[in-house]
Amino acid sequence: MAHLEELLQFLSPSARFDVKSAACMTVAQLTGTSEGLQLLSLRPDILTAVIGLIRDPEIYTAKDAMRTLINLSAEDSGASALLELKDVDITAEVIKCIQDKEYPHADYACGVLANLSKPKQCCQKVFESLDRGPVKLEGLVYILCQMNYNTKGAKLHLLAPCITNFSQLADGRRQMMDRNSLMIQRLIPFMEYKESKGRRFSIIAAIHNCCFEKENHSWLMGEDIDIVPRLVLPLAGPDVYTVEENDSLPVDLQYLGDDKEREPDPEIRKLLLEALMQMCITRNGREKMRSQNIYLILKEHHTWETDRRCIMLNEDLVNLIIRTEEEIGVEDLSTVEVSSDLSRKFLESDREYLAGDLSDIKEITEDVAKD
């Protein structure tokens, strides 16, 4: 404890360069053990001091400060401790770093924000802080979708899991689907982004979560978004169709060519199929898919698919599309009464679906933290 008190006096921005750098490095090393993480989580004064160094002019001091925060925030207890600080708003501070085009450690800042918004008990608090600030969710989406936004080489891929985390919240989904924000439109092009599987996964997971908002289905499937072909395109391959069959498909799914590859990650394919299933909840959604002849793509995908979960989802989806509405017998599948046991299972399943990206955020973040 006395050692920490000694460290604290050297964690001031005005401290001598060499001792400040050494003190910050020592704190970062403490986060390498569970005991060190627990100790730091109980010291709000040290956490506040570390946050005060993330924009230090000495690049390695700032980097060690960010490494400390990324490792702390990877633990639920550490994330809670950072969000409970009285003298500084950790969310606002890392967002300033992300927004700064010349900040060299912006990838670390994105990782901290992803970790802070990962625990369900913390996500709402982070979102509320974001909503009070000048950037807001729309601003984060704008930054994410600007290639080479950061002039110091930060890729900002870990900003995508933040968007996914916020899409788990009703307010987050509402903002994402605000007709004037263009957030969904900005995200859609990254559904086939080859340079980063993590970014692609997270963006598809966020859009997947938005598909659970039934009242927005008409807009999502309308001309502004046209989400169904966007969800189906990653499932399509270099399949050969007749001229008549190609002409029956949406323009984006026609004549894809011999080099068209299907989404290689089964977890992402699962998200796409789940989202399509949600769009089939209503009769209008099912009829839209029939009119776009999506069955053609799904049939070829089923032949190619090897993942058991994806095969089952594909079959469930096709079963709804190929049946007549008279056979289905209900306009809105979400209104069908089921037993209490099945209802509970469906609710639990929905919660798992809305978790989307969470299980991978810590792993991705730790990769960024390793130098």
N, C-alpha and C positions, 0 to 999 in steps of 0.2 A: 504493500500500500504506500509506504514511504517512497518507493521507487517511482510510483505513478505520480506522486506529488512533485517529485523532482522533474519528471518528464513534462508535466503540465506547464511549468514556467518557461520551458523552451519551445512550446508549441504556439507561441505568439507570432503573428506576422512581423512584428518588429524585432524579434530575437535575431541574434547573430546568425548569419547564413549557415555556417558549418554545424552549429549545435542544433539549430532548428531542423536541418536536414537529417541529422543523426537521430533526433528525437522522433521525427515523423516515421523514419524507417523502423525504429524500434517498435512503435505502436503497430505498424503494419505487420511486423513479424509476430506480434502477439495474437493476431487474428488467425494464425496458422494452427492454433490448438483450441479445443473446445473450452479449456479453462481460461485461456486468454480472451476468447469471445465473450464468455460469461462475465469475466471481470470488467471488460470494457463496457458491456451493456449496462452495468450498474454505475457507470461514471458519466453522467450527462455533461459534466464540465469538460471532460476530455473529448467526448464526441463533438461538442460544440466547437472546441478548439480545432479539432481535425477538419471539420466542415469549413472553418475559416481559412484553411490552407489549400483548398482545392483549386483556387485561382492564384496561388502564389507565383510570383514571377520566376522562381527557380523551378524548372520543369520537373526535376526528379522529386522535389518535395511535394509538388502538386500531384504527381503520379502516385506517390506513396499514400497520400491522403485519400485519393480515389480508390486505391487498392484496399485500404482499410474499410472504406464505406461499402465497397462491393462485397467484401467477405462478411462484414457484419450483417448487411441487409439480406444475405443469402439464408440466414437463419431467422425463423419467425420471431424469436425473442429479440434479436438484434434489430430487425425491421421495426418492431413495435417500439423499441427504445428510441430509435432515431425519429420516429414520427411523434413521439411524446415530448420531445425537447421543447422547452418553453422559450428559449431565447433565439431560436432560429427555425425557419421552415425549410426542412431538408428537401421537400418536393420542389419548392420555388427555387432553391439554390441549384439543384441539378438541372432543372429546366433552363435556367439561365445559361448553364454550360452547354446544353444541347443546342440552344438557340444561337449561341455565339459561333459564327462561321469559322472563326480563327482559333477556337479552343482546341488544343491538341489531344485532350483526353476525352473527347465527346463520346467515344465508344464505351468508356468506363461509366460515364454519366448515364448513358442509355441503360447499361446493365444495372446500375443502382436503381433507376426508376422502374425497370422491369421487376427487380427483386422486391422493391417496396410495394408494388401493386400486385404481387403474386398471392400473398395470404388473403383469404377472403375477408378477414376482419380488418385488414389494412387497405384493401383496394378502394373502398368507398371513401375513406379519409384522404387518400392520395388524390382521388378524382375530385373531391370537393376543393382541395387546395389548388389543383390545376384549374378548376372552374372559376376560382376567385382571381386568378392571375391574368396577365395580358395575352398569353399564348393560347390557352384552352386546347381542347381535343382537336379541333379543326386545324389549329396551328401546328400541332405535332404531326398530323397526317400530311399537311403541306410540306413540312420539313422532310419527312420520311420519303415522300414521293419526288423530291428534287434530287436528281442524280448529281453527285459531286457537290452537295450542299456545303460540306465542310472542306475548307481549303487546305487543311493540314493532313488530309488523307484518311480521316475517320469515315467509315462506311455507314455507320448508323443503323446497321442491320438489327441491333437489339432494341431499336425503337418499335419495331413491329410487334414483339410480344407485349409491349405496353398497350398498344391498340387492342390486341386480343383480350388482355386483362380487363380493360375498360368496357369492352363489348359484352362482358358478363353481367354488367350492371344495366338495369332498365334505363337509367338516365344516359348511360354511354351509348346504348343502341339507339335511343331516341335522337341523340345529337348526330350520330353517324348517318341516320336516315332523314335528317332535316333536308327538306327539298332544296333549300338555298345554299347548303354547305358544299355540295359536290364531293363529299368525302368518299362515298361508295364509288363514284366515277373515277376518282383519283387512284383508288386501291385496285380496281379490277385489272388494269394492265399488268400488275405484279403477280397475278395468279399463275402465270407461267414463267416467272422470273428464274432463269437458270443459274445465275451467279450465286444465289444463296438459298439453300433449301430451308433454312430457318426463317428467312423473311417470307418466302413463299408459303410455308406452312402457317405462319402466324397470320398473314393476311387472309388466307383461305379460311382459317379458323374464325377470324373476326366476321367475315361475310357469312359464314356458316351460322354463327350465333344470331346474326340479324335475320336470318331466314326463319327463326322461331317466332318472329313478330308477325302473326297472321294478318293483322290489320294493315300491314304494309305490303302484302303479297301482290296486290294489283299493281302498285307502283313499281315494285321490284321486277315484275314480269312485263311491265309496260315498255313503251318506246324509250323512256329516259334511261333505263338500266338494262332491260332485256337480259335478266340474270340467268335464265335457263341455258341458253347456248354458252354463256360464260362458264357455267358450272360443268357443262358436258364436254367442252373443248379439251380439257386436260385428260379426259377419259378416252378420247378418240385417237385412233392410230392411222397408219397408212392403208386404210381399208379401201377397197375398190367397189364402187357402186355404179349402177347404170345411170344414164343421163337423167332419166325420170326420177330415180331415187335421189340423186344429188339435188335436183331442182326442188324436191320436196323438203329439203333441209333448210334451216336458216343459213344466210349467206356465209356467216363465219365458220360454218361446218361443211361447206361444199368444197370439193376438189382439194383436199388437204395435202396431197402430194406424198411421194415415197419416203420423204425424210421426216414425216410427222411422227413424233414419239409420244407414247402415253406417259402420264405421270408415273415416275418410277417408285415413289414412296407409298406403300400401302396405307399408312396412317393418313396421308393427304387424300388418297382415293376414297378412303372411308369417310372423311369429312365431306367430300364432294357429294357422295351418294346419300349421306344423311341429310344434307341441305336439300337435295332434290326430293327426298322423301317428304321433307317439310312442305315443299312447294306443292305436293300432291294432296295436302290435307283437304283442300277445297275442290269442289267440282270445277271451278274456273281454272284452277291450276292444272288439274288433270287434262282438261280439254285443251288448254294451251300447249301442253306437251304433246298431245296427240296431233294437234294441228301442225306442230313443228317436226313431227315424225322422229322424235328423239329415240324411239324404239330401235331404229336402225343402228344407231351408235351403241346403245346399250347391249344389243344382241352381239355385236362384234366384241365389245368389251368383255362380256360374259365368257365368250370362247377363249379369250386371251388371259383372263384373270386367274391368279393362283391363290390369292389370299382368301381364306374361308369366310371371314367376316364380310369382305367386299362382295364375294359371290352371293352370300345370303341377302345382303342389302340390294344388290342388283336384281335378284329374283323377286324380292318384295316390291321393288319399284316397278319392274316390268309387269308384275301381276296386277298392279293398279292401273297401268296405262292400257293394257290390252283388254281389260274387262270393260264391258259397257256400263254406263251409269245405272242402268236398270239392275244390273247384276250387283253393283256395289250398294245401291239402295239408300244412300244417304248423301246429302250435299256436302256436309262438313264432318270429316272423320273425327275431329276433336270433340264433337258433341255426342259421340257414341258412348252409351253408358257401359261401364265395365265393373266387375266386382272390386271391392275395396282392396283386396290383395293385389290384383293386377294394376289398379290405379296407383298404388304405392310403388310398385315396381316401375311403372312408366315415369312417375315423378323422379325416382332415383336415377333412372336412365337419362332423363332430361338434364338433371343436374350434372351428370357425367359429361354429357354432350356439351353443355355450356362451359365446362371447365376448359375445353378446347386445348389451349397451348400450355397450360400451367405445368404439366409434368416435365417439360423440356427446358423451361426457362432457367432453372438453376444450373443445369448442365451446360447450356450455352454460355451463361454468364461466367461460369468458372473457367471456360475455355478462354474467354477474353482476359480474365484476370491472370492467366499464366503467361509469363514472358519468357 
